Amino acid sequence: MKQGASFAKKQGTLLALACAAAFAVPQAAVAQVATPDFGSGKGLTLSVDFVIGVASKKATNATAANSDTDRTTEVWSSSSSVYFKGSEKLGGSIIQGWGFVITWDYDPDEYNRRGANEVGQTILGITTPAGAFFLGVNDNPYKQVGSTNVATTSTFGNGLSQSGNLGTPGFLTGTAKGSRNGSAAGGAANTTSTMSFYRLNSNSINWYSPTFAGFKIYGQYVPEDTDAPAGNRTTDQEEWSLGATWAAGPFNVGYVYERRDDYLWGSALTGNNFGAGTAAVGVGTSSKDTGQVLTAGWQIGNFKLGGYYQMMDYKQSSNAALNLDKISVDSWYVGLRWRGGPHEVGTFYFQGDDYDCSAGSSAAVAVTLKGQCESDTGVKAYGIGYRYTVSKQLRMFVSASRYDNEERAMYSGHSSSVKVGVTSSVNPAGSSYTNYSVGVAGSF
């Protein structure tokens, strides 16, 4: 898949259309990223979200060495959570209130892998005239702001969530939850914990500003950590991100910039998992990664049109064993949701461009790897889901999605359908996936 128009050109077109829309329609309230309800005075509350469905997944592997087709049917509940929240108002002029949030996420796949449930949000904070300040395990602004205008979520069906597209460059990466580094010699434990920008970060310091004239700012800092993987003890892993949203009437935009130091590329980023050849890509002695996402949404009657454009850049220092020292990938998404009475329909299209790679110091293999990296590494994905509201608490859904990977691409989406007929010892590059699901989602 060849690179499309430049980011500036695409971004400029999107902003021009968005600004025209903003001034052409009447003003009305538009939701932004929610601030934790510290100081609301609601006391202790308990709530539950659940999603249970049946999914039929089919994988067709285009790699010549593994050209089989496999299907599996599973019962899944990957987005079921329990929330405990506490909030108290205070009479002070500076500290207006305080509160906490504790979440348990229930994912059968996570439990089968580790014998434990997923890491959930766990934060404690205060509300002040300058905004909310809080500490703990919290989603980063890239995830929060970037998700503002997606048309479909997991409550539309398995494969309809965008957590497998937003902030993930492929490489079998998913949502990073709580883990930043790992302990594997020479690199982090896996590519998800290091390369995903869609993160639930532990050890985080957060600030959400008040809303002023439609603007709101979101900041997160993950302090320096010298407990790096073996062989990289001199590195200092650190992360910070800053985002902003602006809403006016039925229109809103958002932007996030995130930078990470020394997260490395993960020991799993080898030839078998990368799809760029048989030689390992290599792990550097230090790295600096950046991610940017621009999002916009427009409510038009019963329709909401939304999208985002993202750029992810990974750079690591060269050493004698390194084949690649830079990987960059751009991707974009557009989605449409319609709601009429108890009926909702959501659909999306996602496209990832070919990687842009830079060769490292191992010239003998770098040219081959670079050539394979920069061609046939794109993906096209699309899906549609229907929801019917049964009651205030319950909805039913049915959905279908498809991921078409090019010969050396490895995207699978949130559905984790890459597990269909593929093991860690088999190169899954070039596989394409279809996913059909039906189920129920609810909240109490």
N, C-alpha and C positions, 0 to 999 in steps of 0.2 A: 504494500500500500504506500503510495507516494505521499510525501508531505503536502498538505494543502496550503492555503493562504497563510501569510504570516499571522502571528498572534496579534500584533498591533492592528492589522487590517480587520481580522475577525472581531476583535474586541471593539474597535471603533464602530463597526457596523452595528453590533449589538447595542452599544451605548447610544448611538444615534437614534435607533428605533425606540429604545427604552425612554429616552428623554422626550421624544415626540409624543409618546403615549402618556407620559406623566402629566404633560401640560394640556392634553386634549380631553381628559376625563375628569369628572367631578371628584372632589376629595372625600375620602372615607377611611375608616380605620383599617390598617393592615398589620397583621401580626409580625413580630420579630422573634428572634431567639429569646426564649423565656428566661428570666432571671430567677434563681431559686427564691422561694417565698419566705426568706428570713424576715422576721418581724411582722408577719401577717397576723399573728396572734391566734392561729387555728389550733394551737396545742398539738397533741400527738395524733397523727392520722396514719391509717393503713390503707394501701390500695394494691390492686393486683391487675396486671395485664397478662392475657394468655392468647396464644395462637397455636392451634392444633390442626393439622391437615395431613392429607395423603398425597404424596408426590410420586410421579412416574418419570424417571430420568433415563435418557438415552445418550450414550457417548459414541461418537464415530471418530476414530483416530486416523488422521490422514498421513501419519508417518509410516513410511514403507515397512519399517521393521516391526510395526505394531498396528496393522491395518484392520484390526478386529472391531466389531461393534457390540456393545453390551448395554443392557438395560437393567435397572433396579427399581423397585417400588419400596418406599419407606414412609413410616409415620414420623412426622417431625414436629418440633415445638421450640424452635431456636430463638423465638422472641418473647418467651414467657418470663415475667419478672414479678417480684414482690418488692414493694416500696414502703419503708418506714420513714415518716417525716415528722419533725418537731419544730415548732415556731413559737416565739414569745415576743410580744411588744415590750419595749422599754421606754422610759420617760425621758431619757437623755437627749440632748440636742445633737450630739455627735453620733453616738451609737443608738440607733432608733429601734433595733431589734436584733435577735440572733436566732439561729436555727441549725438544723442538720438534716441530711438525707442519707439513708442507707439502703442499698439495693442488692438483691440477690437475683442473678440471671440463671435460668435453667435451660441448658442446652445439652441434649443427649450426646452429641458428638464430643463436646468438651468433657463430659463426665466419663465417657468411654476411654478417652485418651489419658486423662489424668486422675480419674477417680474422684473428681471434685467438680463443683459447679463453677461457672465463669465468674471472673472478677467483676464486681458491679460498682456503681457510683457510691462513694462514701466521702461526704464532705461536711465540714463545719464552718460556719461563717457568720458575718454580721452585715447589717444594712446601715448605711450612713448617707448623709446628703451627697457625698461624692460617689455613691454607688455601692455595690455589694462586693465584699472582700471575703474570700473563702479558701480553705486548704483541703487537700486530700486527693482522692481518686476521682478525676473528672474528665469529661470529653474535652478535646482541644477545640479551639475556634475553627480550625479547618473543617472538622466534622460538623460542628454546630451550624456555622454560617453556610458552608457548602451544601448542606442538606435542606436549606430553607425552601428551595423551589423545586424539589424533586416531586414528580407526579405520582409515583407509586412507592409503597413500602412493603415490608414483609406481611402486613395485614391485608394485602391484595393477593398474596400467595407466595409460595416458595419460588425464588428466582426473580421476584419483582422488587426486592430491596436493592438500593444502590450502594450499599456498603462494600460490595465487591468491585465497584467501578470508581467511586469517588476516592481519591487519595491513594489508589493502589496502581502500581505500574505493571501488573501481571506477575510473572515469576511465581505463580501459585500463592500470591500474597492475599491476606484477608484483613480483618479488623484486628489491630493490635490492642490487646486488653491487659493493662497493668504492667506488662513486661517491656523493658527497654533494651536490655543488653544480652542476657543469657551468659553462658559460661564455656562455650566450646572453644578449644584452642585455636588461636589465629583469627577468630571472628565470632560474631554473635550466633546464637543458637539457630535462628532461622530468619528468612527474609521478611516474614510478617512482623517480627518484633523490631526490625531495624528499618525497613524500607517503606512501610505503610505510613501515609500521612493521615489516615482515618483512624484516630487513636482515642482510647480511654486511658489517660495517663495517670499513673501513680506518682506520688511525691510532687504534686503540682501546687503552684500558687496562682490564684485566679483573681481577676478583677473585671466586673461588668459595670459599665458606666450607667448613669441615668439616661433616659431618652430626652434629647433636646432638639426641637425643630425637626423631628423625624429621624435624627441620627442617634446611633448607639455604638459604643466601642467595647470590644472584648479582648482581654489580654490573658495570656498564660505563660508562666515561666516554670521550667523543670530544672532545678538547680544542678550544678556541676556534680558529677559522680565519677570518682577515680577508680571505682571498683570495676574496671574494664575486664573483658575476657582475657584469658591467659595469652601471653605474647604481646599484649598491648597495654601494659600497666601504666605507661606514661601518658595515655590519652585521658582526656577529661570530657566525658559525655555530658552534653548540655543541650537544652532545647528552649526556644522561646517563639511565641507566635502572637500576632496582633491582627485583629480583624475589625471591620466596621460594617454596619448596615444603615440604609436610609430608606424610609418608607413614606410615600406620599400618595394618598388615595389608594387606588387599586394596584399601584405599581411599587416595586421595591427592588433594590440592588444591594449586593454585598461583595466584599473583597477581603481576602485573608492572605497574609504572608507569613510563612513559617521557616525557621532555620534550625538545623540540628548539627551539632559537632560531634564527630567520632562515634556515630552510631554504627558505622561500618556496613558492609553489604550482606553479611550473613554467610556462614559456612555452607548453607544450602544452595548458594548461587554458583552452581557448578555446571558443567556442560550438559548433564542429564536433565537438570531442572530449568536451565536457561533456554535450551532449544537453539543454541548458537554453535553447536559443534560438540566434539568429544572431549576437548581439553577444558579444564576448569578455568573460570573467568578470573579467579584470584581474589584475595582479600588484602586490602591495603593496611598500612600502619596508622593512618588517620583519614578522616573523611569530613566533608562539609556538604550537607544536602539542603536544598531549598525547595519549597512547594508554594505555588500560588494558585488561587482559584477565584474567579469572578463569576458571580451568579446574578440572575435577574428573573423577576416574575411579574406577571400581569394578570389580574382578575378581570375577566370580560363576561359579565353576567354569570351564568352557571358554569362557565369555563375558566380554568386557570392554566395559562401557558407559562412554562418555566424552563430554565436551562442553566448550564454552567460551562465554563471553559477553564481547563487547568493545565499547569505546566509543572513538571517534576524534574529536578536536576540532581544527579548524584555524582559527586566527585571524590576520588580518594587518591592519596599520595602513591607514587609508583615505588615498586621495589623489584628485586630481581625476578620474582615469580609472577609478577602481575601482567596480565594480558590486556585488560581494559582499565582505564582510569577515569572514564566519564561515560555515563549513560543519561540521556535526557529523553523524555517522552511527553507529548502533548495529547490531550484527549478532550472530547466535548460530548455534551448530553443535551437533549431536548425532550420535554415531556408535556403531556396534556391530560388534564383531569376534568371530567364533567360530572356534575351532580344535579339530579332532579328528583325531589322527594326522597324516597328510601333507596334510590338507585345511584350508583357511582360507577364510572368507567375511567380507568387510568391506563395510559399507554406511554412508552418511552422508546427512544432510539439513542444508542451510545456508540461512539466510534473512537478507537485509539489509533494514532498515527504510528508509523514505523519509528523505532528507536533511533536516536542520533548518538553515535558512540565515538569515543576517542581512544586510540590505541595506547597501550602502556609501553613499558621498557622491553618486553619480550618480543622483539620484532619478528622472530621466526614464526610465531603463531598469531601475533596480534593482527596482521593483515587479514588472515583467514577469518578470525573471529569478528573483526570489525566489519568485514564484508557481509558475513552472515547476520550480524546484529542489525545492520541498517537496511536489510531487505526482508520482506515477507514476515514482519513482526507486528503487523496491525491486526485489529479485530473490529467486527461489526456485531452489535447486539441489539435486540429489540424484544419487546414483550407487551402484553395487554392483560389486564385483569378487570374483573367485574365484582362489585360488592353489593350486597343487599342488606339494609338495616332492618333487622328483625325487631329489635327493641332498643331502649336507651343503652343497654349494656352489651348487646350481642349483634354481630354481623356475620354473614356467610359470604364466601368468596369462591371464585374459580378463575384460573389464570393459565397462561402459556408464555414461555420465553424461549429465546434461541440465541446462542453464542456461536458465531462463525469465526474461528481463528484461522489466520494465515499459517503458512507452513511452519514458521518458527515462533508463533505466538502461543501464550498459555493462559489466557483469561478464562475464568469459569463463573464469575459472578458470585453473589451471596449464596446461591443454591448449593455450592460445594459439589456440583455434579462432576467435578474432576475426579471424584472418587469412584465414578462408575467405570469399572473395567480397567482402572489405571492404578498402579502401585508406585511407591517411591523409587523403585528400582527400574521403572520403565519410563522412557522419555515420552511425556505426554504432549510435546509440541505438535501443533497442527490439529489437535482434537477439536471437534465441534460438539455442542451439547444442546439438547432440547429438554424442556422440563414442563410438565403439566401437573397442576395441583388443584385440589379442592379441599375446603375446610371451613373452620369457624374461628373468629377472633372476638375477644370481649374484654371488658374492664369493669372492675368493681371498686 
